[in-house]
């Protein structure tokens, strides 16, 4: 588990592939990349590539933040693969809304073994 702020200049050194993917996505976002490639889940056929515009992702993050009444320094749980939109959007919300991130390797039970912290 890592607790970090993706807006910080002092990010942790990745020790797993998941952590490396998270930091790669955060770096791409911070560099101003305008669109991101994801793949659909393939639930109705073969997974398909989709490009998602940064502006749409920012709008979604702001809307979710308003709906959930999120404030800077609240903690978001990031426990989904970032190559899918759901996992990436946790990070986008953190960067747009200045949230901290509790980063946990994706698993069947991501809360197992977590120290007690308030996750919002």
C-alpha positions in Angstrom: 0.0 0.0 0.0 1.2 3.5 -0.9 -0.5 6.7 0.4 0.6 9.6 -1.9 -0.5 12.8 -3.5 -0.3 12.5 -7.3 0.2 16.3 -7.5 3.4 16.1 -5.4 6.8 16.5 -7.0 8.1 13.9 -4.6 6.5 10.6 -5.8 7.4 7.2 -4.5 9.7 4.7 -6.3 7.5 2.0 -7.9 8.1 -1.5 -6.6 5.5 -3.3 -8.7 4.2 -3.2 -12.3 0.9 -1.8 -11.0 2.7 1.1 -9.2 4.7 1.8 -12.4 1.5 1.9 -14.5 0.0 4.3 -11.9 3.0 6.7 -12.0 3.2 6.5 -15.8 -0.5 7.5 -16.1 0.0 10.4 -13.6 3.1 11.6 -15.4 1.2 11.6 -18.7 -1.7 13.5 -17.2 0.6 16.0 -15.5 2.4 16.6 -18.9 -0.9 17.8 -20.4 -1.6 14.8 -22.6 -4.9 15.6 -24.4 -6.4 12.1 -24.9 -5.9 8.6 -23.5 -6.3 5.2 -25.0 -8.4 2.6 -23.1 -10.1 -0.6 -24.1 -13.6 -1.7 -23.5 -14.1 -4.7 -21.2 -15.1 -7.0 -24.1 -18.3 -8.0 -22.3 -20.2 -8.0 -25.7 -17.4 -9.2 -27.9 -13.7 -8.5 -28.3 -12.3 -5.5 -26.3 -12.2 -2.4 -28.5 -9.8 0.5 -28.2 -11.3 3.9 -27.4 -9.7 7.3 -27.0 -11.0 9.5 -24.2 -10.6 13.2 -24.3 -8.9 14.9 -21.3 -11.6 17.5 -21.2 -14.3 14.9 -20.8 -12.3 13.2 -18.0 -11.9 16.5 -16.2 -15.6 17.3 -16.4 -16.4 13.8 -15.1 -14.0 14.3 -12.2 -15.4 17.7 -11.3 -19.0 16.3 -11.4 -18.1 13.3 -9.3 -16.3 15.6 -6.8 -19.4 17.8 -6.5 -21.8 14.8 -6.2 -19.6 13.2 -3.4 -18.7 16.5 -1.8 -15.0 15.7 -2.0 -12.5 18.2 -0.6 -8.7 18.6 -1.1 -6.7 16.0 0.9 -9.6 13.5 1.1 -8.4 10.0 0.4 -9.4 8.0 -2.7 -8.8 4.3 -2.9 -7.1 3.3 -6.1 -7.3 -0.5 -6.4 -8.3 -1.0 -10.1 -6.1 -1.5 -13.1 -5.3 1.9 -14.7 -5.5 0.6 -18.2 -9.3 0.6 -17.8 -11.2 3.9 -17.5 -12.5 3.1 -14.0 -9.0 2.8 -12.5 -7.7 5.8 -14.4 -10.6 8.0 -13.3 -9.7 7.5 -9.6 -6.3 9.0 -10.4 -7.9 11.8 -12.6 -10.2 12.7 -9.7 -7.2 12.8 -7.4 -5.3 15.1 -9.7 -8.2 17.4 -10.6 -9.6 17.6 -7.0 -6.2 17.5 -5.2 -7.0 14.2 -3.3 -4.6 11.9 -1.7 -4.5 8.3 -3.1 -4.4 5.1 -1.1 -2.8 2.8 -3.7 -3.5 -0.9 -3.3 -2.7 -3.7 -5.7 -5.8 -4.9 -7.6 -7.2 -8.0 -5.9 -10.5 -9.7 -5.0 -10.4 -8.1 -1.6 -8.4 -4.8 -1.8 -9.3 -3.8 1.8 -7.8 -6.9 3.3 -4.8 -6.0 5.4 -5.2 -2.2 5.1 -4.5 -0.2 8.1 -7.5 1.7 9.3 -7.7 5.0 7.4 -10.7 7.1 6.4 -11.3 6.6 2.7 -13.7 8.9 0.9 
